[in-house]
Amino acid sequence: MFFLQAPQVHELEVFSRMPEIFRRRKTSAWADANRGGQVTDSFLEGPVFDDAGNLYVADIPFGRIFRIDPAGAWTQVTEYDGEPNGMKFLDAHTLLVTDYKNGLMRIDVRDGAVTPYLQRRNSEAFKGVNDLVLDEQGNIYFTDQGQTGLHDPTGRLYRLRPDGQLDLLLANVPSPNGVALSPDGKLLYLAVTRGNCVWRVPLLTDGSVAKVSQFFTSYGPSGPDGLAVDAQGRLLVANPGLGYVWVLNARGEPVIVFRGPTGASTTNLAFGGSGRSTLFITDSTHAQVLMAAFDSAGLVLHRGRNTDGFA
């Protein structure tokens, strides 16, 4: 890949490792389908911070949500029959979770209670929802990835409106994964993992999308996963197959590369710490969270409406 100017390269450091007491060295239905049957003690995803500075992460194969305090200590919030992935807060105490097995679920982090939010579309189950982002109007954009890829480019991008209307925006994506919005809310960035790229999705005033394009192309065995946007509008891309986090400018050029330790699988990221100017990245291979100081704050995440759900 050719760059006009070589990006700055920084090494990621370990913030906190999952304690041994929480590691489960056994098979699971999720690992059989997604990890080639390997014994997988956990698979971390969906990092998001609460107002008190605690970091929440999901463990997909064992249906667990963990809280990591600012000192790096882990507490299990809940365990349930699900496969949680992306997470965002609806309010100070309620996580909205894209659950591969169950659809959109809601978790009260005070007592770990899990309730449905949106499990099916017109009585039809989703392929396997993956990640989500909310805009300032309370719309929820989420991806439905399932087992799609270049062999089956039928992954979907949805928008769930506050009144419960569900819009199918895209239905031709080979493995839609992370989603993020531009600062003005007019563009949505979509990680296309098996296509090893990021799509640029204009959001039109009538609610439709058009002229979707490929914004960034990566390489390696597993493409872009989690996404985030900083206050300058730069796009950050977690790339698990490389163990990188790319920082892209408005032209889609990498200007900074954060590099994880050997064998790291950098699945997703969130801004936290003082001034929200520290990156925290889930490393699923090693069941740990990595970190790095950043030169900008993260874009403030919007919250939705904690309704009774649309299940």
C-alpha positions as CSV (number, residue, x, y, z in Angstrom):
1,M,0.0,0.0,0.0
2,F,1.4,3.4,-1.0
3,F,1.1,6.4,1.3
4,L,2.0,10.0,0.3
5,Q,3.5,10.4,3.7
6,A,4.5,7.6,6.1
7,P,2.1,7.5,9.1
8,Q,3.4,7.9,12.6
9,V,3.7,4.5,14.4
10,H,3.1,4.1,18.1
11,E,3.0,1.0,20.3
12,L,0.0,0.1,22.4
13,E,0.5,-0.7,26.0
14,V,-1.5,-3.1,28.3
15,F,-4.1,-1.4,30.5
16,S,-5.6,-4.5,32.1
17,R,-5.7,-8.2,31.6
18,M,-8.7,-10.4,32.4
19,P,-8.1,-12.2,35.7
20,E,-7.6,-15.9,35.6
21,I,-10.7,-16.5,37.6
22,F,-12.8,-15.3,34.6
23,R,-11.0,-17.2,31.9
24,R,-12.9,-20.3,30.6
25,R,-10.7,-22.7,28.7
26,K,-13.4,-24.7,27.0
27,T,-15.2,-25.0,23.7
28,S,-18.4,-23.1,22.9
29,A,-20.9,-23.0,20.0
30,W,-19.6,-19.5,19.1
31,A,-16.0,-20.6,18.9
32,D,-16.9,-23.7,16.9
33,A,-18.4,-21.4,14.2
34,N,-16.1,-18.5,14.4
35,R,-12.8,-19.7,15.8
36,G,-12.4,-23.0,14.0
37,G,-13.4,-25.0,17.1
38,Q,-10.4,-23.7,19.1
39,V,-10.6,-23.6,22.9
40,T,-11.3,-19.9,23.4
41,D,-11.3,-18.7,27.0
42,S,-13.0,-15.4,26.1
43,F,-13.4,-13.0,23.1
44,L,-13.6,-9.4,24.2
45,E,-15.6,-6.7,22.2
46,G,-17.7,-3.6,22.5
47,P,-15.7,-1.3,24.9
48,V,-17.7,1.6,26.2
49,F,-17.3,4.0,29.2
50,D,-19.9,5.1,31.7
51,D,-20.1,8.5,33.3
52,A,-17.9,7.5,36.2
53,G,-15.0,6.4,34.0
54,N,-15.6,2.6,34.2
55,L,-15.0,0.6,31.1
56,Y,-17.5,-2.1,30.0
57,V,-16.5,-4.9,27.7
58,A,-18.5,-7.9,26.3
59,D,-17.3,-11.5,26.2
60,I,-19.1,-13.0,23.2
61,P,-18.8,-16.8,23.6
62,F,-19.9,-16.9,27.2
63,G,-22.5,-14.2,27.3
64,R,-20.8,-12.0,29.8
65,I,-20.5,-8.3,30.5
66,F,-17.6,-7.0,32.6
67,R,-16.9,-3.7,34.2
68,I,-13.3,-2.5,34.5
69,D,-12.7,0.3,37.0
70,P,-10.1,3.1,36.3
71,A,-7.5,1.1,38.3
72,G,-8.0,-1.9,36.0
73,A,-10.0,-4.1,38.4
74,W,-12.6,-6.4,36.8
75,T,-16.2,-7.2,38.0
76,Q,-18.7,-9.4,36.2
77,V,-21.9,-7.4,35.7
78,T,-24.0,-10.3,34.2
79,E,-23.9,-13.6,32.4
80,Y,-26.8,-14.8,30.3
81,D,-27.7,-17.0,27.3
82,G,-26.5,-14.7,24.6
83,E,-23.5,-13.6,22.5
84,P,-23.1,-9.9,23.2
85,N,-20.9,-7.8,21.0
86,G,-21.3,-4.0,20.4
87,M,-22.5,-1.9,23.3
88,K,-23.6,1.7,23.8
89,F,-25.3,3.4,26.7
90,L,-29.0,4.4,26.4
91,D,-28.8,6.3,29.7
92,A,-26.5,6.3,32.7
93,H,-27.3,2.8,33.8
94,T,-28.6,1.0,30.7
95,L,-26.5,-0.7,27.9
96,L,-28.0,-1.4,24.5
97,V,-26.2,-4.5,23.2
98,T,-26.0,-6.0,19.7
99,D,-26.3,-9.7,20.6
100,Y,-25.4,-12.1,17.8
101,K,-27.8,-14.7,19.1
102,N,-30.7,-12.7,20.4
103,G,-30.9,-9.4,18.5
104,L,-30.8,-6.0,20.3
105,M,-30.8,-6.5,24.1
106,R,-30.9,-4.1,27.1
107,I,-28.8,-4.6,30.2
108,D,-29.1,-2.7,33.5
109,V,-25.5,-2.4,34.8
110,R,-26.7,-1.9,38.4
111,D,-28.2,-5.4,38.8
112,G,-27.3,-7.2,35.5
113,A,-30.9,-7.6,34.4
114,V,-31.2,-8.5,30.7
115,T,-34.3,-7.7,28.7
116,P,-35.2,-7.7,25.0
117,Y,-35.2,-4.5,23.0
118,L,-35.6,-5.7,19.3
119,Q,-35.2,-9.3,18.6
120,R,-36.8,-9.8,15.2
121,R,-37.8,-7.9,12.1
122,N,-41.3,-8.7,10.8
123,S,-41.2,-12.0,12.8
124,E,-37.9,-12.9,11.0
125,A,-34.7,-13.4,13.1
126,F,-31.6,-11.3,12.2
127,K,-28.6,-13.0,10.6
128,G,-26.5,-12.0,13.7
129,V,-26.3,-8.4,14.8
130,N,-22.8,-7.0,15.5
131,D,-22.3,-3.3,16.3
132,L,-24.2,-0.1,16.7
133,V,-24.1,3.7,17.0
134,L,-26.7,6.3,18.0
135,D,-27.2,9.8,16.5
136,E,-28.5,13.0,18.2
137,Q,-32.1,12.3,17.1
138,G,-32.1,9.0,18.9
139,N,-31.8,6.8,15.7
140,I,-29.9,3.6,16.2
141,Y,-27.8,2.4,13.4
142,F,-26.7,-1.3,13.7
143,T,-25.1,-4.0,11.5
144,D,-26.5,-7.5,10.8
145,Q,-23.4,-9.5,9.9
146,G,-24.1,-13.1,10.5
147,Q,-21.7,-15.4,8.5
148,T,-21.7,-13.1,5.4
149,G,-18.6,-12.5,3.4
150,L,-17.3,-12.3,-0.2
151,H,-19.0,-15.6,-0.8
152,D,-22.4,-14.2,0.5
153,P,-22.5,-10.4,0.3
154,T,-25.9,-10.1,2.0
155,G,-25.0,-8.4,5.3
156,R,-27.3,-5.6,6.3
157,L,-27.2,-2.1,7.8
158,Y,-30.4,-1.0,9.7
159,R,-31.7,2.2,11.2
160,L,-34.1,1.9,14.1
161,R,-36.0,5.1,14.6
162,P,-37.2,6.3,18.1
163,D,-40.8,5.5,17.1
164,G,-39.9,1.9,16.3
165,Q,-39.7,2.1,12.5
166,L,-37.0,-0.1,11.2
167,D,-35.3,1.0,7.9
168,L,-33.2,-1.4,5.9
169,L,-30.4,0.9,4.5
170,L,-28.1,-1.6,2.9
171,A,-28.5,-5.3,2.1
172,N,-25.4,-6.1,0.0
173,V,-22.5,-5.9,2.4
174,P,-19.9,-8.7,2.7
175,S,-19.6,-8.8,6.5
176,P,-20.8,-5.4,7.9
177,N,-19.2,-4.8,11.3
178,G,-18.3,-1.6,13.2
179,V,-20.2,1.7,12.6
180,A,-19.4,5.3,13.4
181,L,-20.9,8.7,12.5
182,S,-19.2,11.9,11.3
183,P,-19.3,14.9,13.7
184,D,-22.2,16.5,11.7
185,G,-24.1,13.2,11.5
186,K,-24.3,13.3,7.7
187,L,-21.9,10.4,7.0
188,L,-21.8,6.9,8.4
189,Y,-18.7,4.8,8.2
190,L,-19.1,1.1,7.9
191,A,-16.4,-1.5,8.5
192,V,-16.6,-4.3,5.9
193,T,-14.5,-7.0,7.5
194,R,-14.4,-9.7,4.8
195,G,-14.0,-7.0,2.1
196,N,-11.1,-5.6,4.1
197,C,-12.3,-2.1,3.8
198,V,-14.4,0.7,5.2
199,W,-17.4,2.1,3.3
200,R,-18.6,5.7,3.3
201,V,-22.4,5.9,3.6
202,P,-24.0,9.4,3.0
203,L,-27.2,9.8,5.0
204,L,-29.6,11.9,2.9
205,T,-32.2,14.3,4.3
206,D,-35.1,12.0,3.2
207,G,-33.7,9.1,5.3
208,S,-32.3,7.2,2.4
209,V,-28.7,6.5,1.4
210,A,-27.0,6.9,-2.0
211,K,-23.6,6.9,-3.7
212,V,-22.1,4.6,-1.1
213,S,-18.4,4.3,-1.7
214,Q,-15.2,2.6,-0.5
215,F,-13.4,5.0,1.8
216,F,-10.4,2.9,2.9
217,T,-8.8,-0.4,1.9
218,S,-6.7,-2.4,4.3
219,Y,-5.0,-5.8,3.9
220,G,-4.2,-9.0,5.8
221,P,-6.2,-11.9,7.0
222,S,-9.0,-10.1,8.8
223,G,-10.2,-6.6,7.9
224,P,-11.6,-3.6,9.8
225,D,-13.8,-4.2,12.9
226,G,-14.6,-1.6,15.4
227,L,-14.7,2.1,14.5
228,A,-14.6,5.5,16.3
229,V,-14.3,9.1,15.4
230,D,-12.3,11.8,17.1
231,A,-13.3,15.5,17.7
232,Q,-11.4,16.5,14.6
233,G,-13.5,14.1,12.4
234,R,-10.7,11.6,11.9
235,L,-11.8,7.9,11.6
236,L,-10.1,5.3,13.8
237,V,-10.2,1.7,12.6
238,A,-9.5,-1.3,14.7
239,N,-8.0,-3.9,12.4
240,P,-7.8,-7.3,14.2
241,G,-5.9,-9.3,11.5
242,L,-3.0,-6.8,11.7
243,G,-3.2,-6.0,15.4
244,Y,-3.4,-2.3,14.4
245,V,-5.6,0.8,15.0
246,W,-5.5,3.0,11.9
247,V,-6.1,6.8,12.3
248,L,-7.4,8.1,8.9
249,N,-7.7,11.7,7.8
250,A,-10.5,13.1,5.6
251,R,-9.0,11.6,2.5
252,G,-8.8,8.1,4.0
253,E,-5.1,8.3,4.4
254,P,-3.4,6.7,7.5
255,V,-1.7,9.4,9.5
256,I,-1.1,7.4,12.7
257,V,-0.9,3.7,13.3
258,F,-1.1,2.2,16.8
259,R,0.4,-1.3,16.8
260,G,-0.5,-4.0,19.3
261,P,1.8,-6.7,20.7
262,T,2.7,-9.8,18.7
263,G,-0.4,-11.8,18.0
264,A,-2.9,-9.1,19.2
265,S,-6.4,-9.1,17.7
266,T,-7.5,-5.4,18.1
267,T,-11.3,-5.8,17.8
268,N,-12.7,-2.5,19.0
269,L,-11.9,0.7,20.7
270,A,-13.3,3.5,22.8
271,F,-12.1,6.9,24.1
272,G,-11.8,7.3,27.9
273,G,-9.6,8.7,30.6
274,S,-9.0,12.4,31.4
275,G,-10.5,14.5,28.7
276,R,-11.5,11.4,26.8
277,S,-8.2,11.6,25.1
278,T,-6.9,8.0,25.8
279,L,-7.6,5.1,23.5
280,F,-8.7,1.8,25.0
281,I,-8.7,-1.2,22.7
282,T,-9.9,-4.7,23.2
283,D,-7.4,-7.4,22.4
284,S,-9.5,-10.5,22.0
285,T,-6.6,-12.9,21.5
286,H,-5.0,-12.2,24.9
287,A,-8.2,-11.3,26.8
288,Q,-6.8,-7.9,27.7
289,V,-7.4,-4.2,27.1
290,L,-4.7,-2.1,25.5
291,M,-4.3,1.7,25.7
292,A,-2.5,4.7,24.2
293,A,-2.5,8.4,24.8
294,F,-4.0,10.2,21.8
295,D,-3.6,13.7,20.4
296,S,-7.3,14.5,20.3
297,A,-10.5,13.8,22.3
298,G,-13.0,11.3,21.1
299,L,-16.3,12.5,19.6
300,V,-19.0,12.6,22.3
301,L,-21.3,9.6,21.9
302,H,-25.1,10.2,21.7
303,R,-27.6,8.3,23.7
304,G,-31.0,7.1,22.7
305,R,-34.3,6.6,24.4
306,N,-34.7,3.9,27.0
307,T,-38.1,2.8,25.9
308,D,-39.8,-0.5,26.7
309,G,-38.2,-1.8,23.5
310,F,-39.7,-3.0,20.3
311,A,-39.4,-6.8,20.9
